[in-house]
């Protein structure tokens, strides 16, 4: 007989045990059949309690390192009717309410990942204890899927830990470890995993005998005082509402809905509050933003399994050649993830810069309480600096991060190949140079690939894994596996100028230069793209990248693709100025202490010969379309050339590498939703007005003519 995903056992002392352990999955999820099973077993517990055969109930998982990962995403994704979605939430709430209403004490023993519906389940219990292992993380990440906790979480969490702490968890979707969960009052006790089940049983028996539950930490007094009055609660929610709008510009309805539910339900009885919550989550599930964010989530999950179907070589020791800020950032990330790192440069000052940057990143983690000081020091000690190739004979993989010059990179890679073991994989962290051309100077080109990190390394999720003409599946698998070990999102692409992200991003940035010459103001262009959902406008991004680096990348793309990528004269003219962007605090924006304050009006006068002095509005829609649609166009060419394997890879890379708005589902999903015939018509109109850089790509035109989308 097949094992059930949830079982009930009653021991000799009258302690009932709910054990979640789905035999068909690596993690437990709350699918409809599991919820029905839970409902049935609650009936059994109620009957056994009335017969005095059950004195208390403990809920735990049978899986090591995983409690419950959440609800069944597939069931949510197909719901397009708000009434059906509300009914699903109401049903889940009712089951958890039965758990809450049991006449016997209930204890949740949390060991490992506890997210979404799993957290909402434990909120319905009387006592929560958790293991302090690193895998134990508790949170409600529904906001990242465009919804809110709908099985009681948006209602119960503020009542347990206070409005301030609950709104932070709900609005960010972040999960907390057992230490912080205990500090918040989300759990009552934390302990070593070896004693968790025994301690949960002790508490169950103590409560059954009339004992008191463990002492739970309360919110800070200042928070309690602020939240104890209507004006105080309104002020907290008003400030949170303002912050949400500043961060999202209103593009994401879920955070606003969560605040509305917390405001409307704060002083209502639990059952009335749950009705408000269910109706809100029903509207969100049926909306397009939720569908797009679920699509993005699936892309990210799928990316973890998209490597070559060969056994990946083990990578435990890594060398980084080329220090400085980038090399130091890569070395810090490797050491932070438990790898031994050799950091090599020929210049002592560059080596010192790399080490200083790595140490600064570790110290930030200490300041944010992500690491203890001793742990940070231990991980920093895993970085071994050297001016020689000391220890390179032991490493499994090398990341070259020297200056972006082909001759320098080839010379360094030839040297490295001579000092590493024969099966070591070599990689280059290049943003645009040909991986294939670098391979041609190596004796073992099959063990060479591109590994393109995005800056800042510790923050940007994407790694482009670049396959040169001679790169083997083994090399790709090694880089792919290392990217996953670093908690990054790997996307495999074929070698080509600009690879994927930079090739698509170049026309976006370049078009901003043309708009500037036609009279658009810097702020006008950036605001139009911020309103579209981009994390920063093109001029602000150019400052961030560095105007010198952007020019170099643009020249490379122009050489590769001809007049379609001809640099905008306004951007070319900047070469005659001393403007480098944020790094010398002089670019399109005025900077003070590293922070942009406002557009630099003097740039119009400096570039007057190219752009003219008069500013005239061009219209936000035209600005947006002229910057975004060329990205769609270039993505179509990338697909046709086989640089990217699928529309999903392009969308994932653009979201994780550039911050393309996730609520739109990705660049190509956005184009599909809009309609490719509309995209082609707009590009054709721009082509007539502005030239061949807007000529629709053949694949894009064919799909539009056939009424298809990229995802068809």
Secondary structure as UniProt FT lines:
FT   STRAND          6..10
FT   TURN            12..13
FT   STRAND          15..20
FT   TURN            23..24
FT   HELIX           32..50
FT   TURN            51..52
FT   STRAND          56..61
FT   TURN            64..65
FT   STRAND          66..68
FT   HELIX           73..77
FT   HELIX           82..101
FT   STRAND          105..110
FT   STRAND          113..115
FT   HELIX           117..123
FT   STRAND          127..131
FT   TURN            134..135
FT   STRAND          137..139
FT   HELIX           141..145
FT   TURN            150..152
FT   HELIX           153..161
FT   HELIX           163..172
FT   STRAND          175..177
FT   HELIX           178..184
FT   STRAND          189..191
FT   HELIX           193..208
FT   TURN            209..210
FT   HELIX           221..227
FT   HELIX           230..248
FT   TURN            249..250
FT   HELIX           253..265
FT   TURN            266..267
FT   HELIX           270..285
FT   HELIX           288..303
FT   TURN            304..305
FT   STRAND          317..321
FT   HELIX           324..336
FT   TURN            337..338
FT   STRAND          340..344
FT   HELIX           348..367
FT   TURN            368..369
FT   HELIX           373..380
FT   TURN            381..382
FT   STRAND          383..386
FT   TURN            390..391
FT   HELIX           392..394
FT   STRAND          397..400
FT   HELIX           406..419
FT   TURN            422..423
FT   STRAND          425..428
FT   HELIX           435..439
FT   TURN            440..441
FT   HELIX           445..447
FT   STRAND          448..453
FT   TURN            457..459
FT   STRAND          462..467
FT   TURN            469..470
FT   HELIX           473..485
FT   TURN            486..487
FT   STRAND          489..494
FT   TURN            497..500
FT   HELIX           501..517
FT   TURN            518..519
FT   HELIX           522..532
FT   HELIX           538..545
FT   HELIX           547..561
FT   HELIX           562..565
FT   HELIX           569..573
FT   HELIX           574..576
FT   HELIX           582..584
FT   STRAND          589..592
FT   TURN            593..594
FT   STRAND          595..599
FT   HELIX           602..606
FT   HELIX           608..611
FT   HELIX           620..641
FT   HELIX           647..658
FT   HELIX           662..664
FT   HELIX           667..674
FT   HELIX           676..690
FT   HELIX           692..694
FT   HELIX           698..705
FT   TURN            706..707
FT   TURN            710..711
//
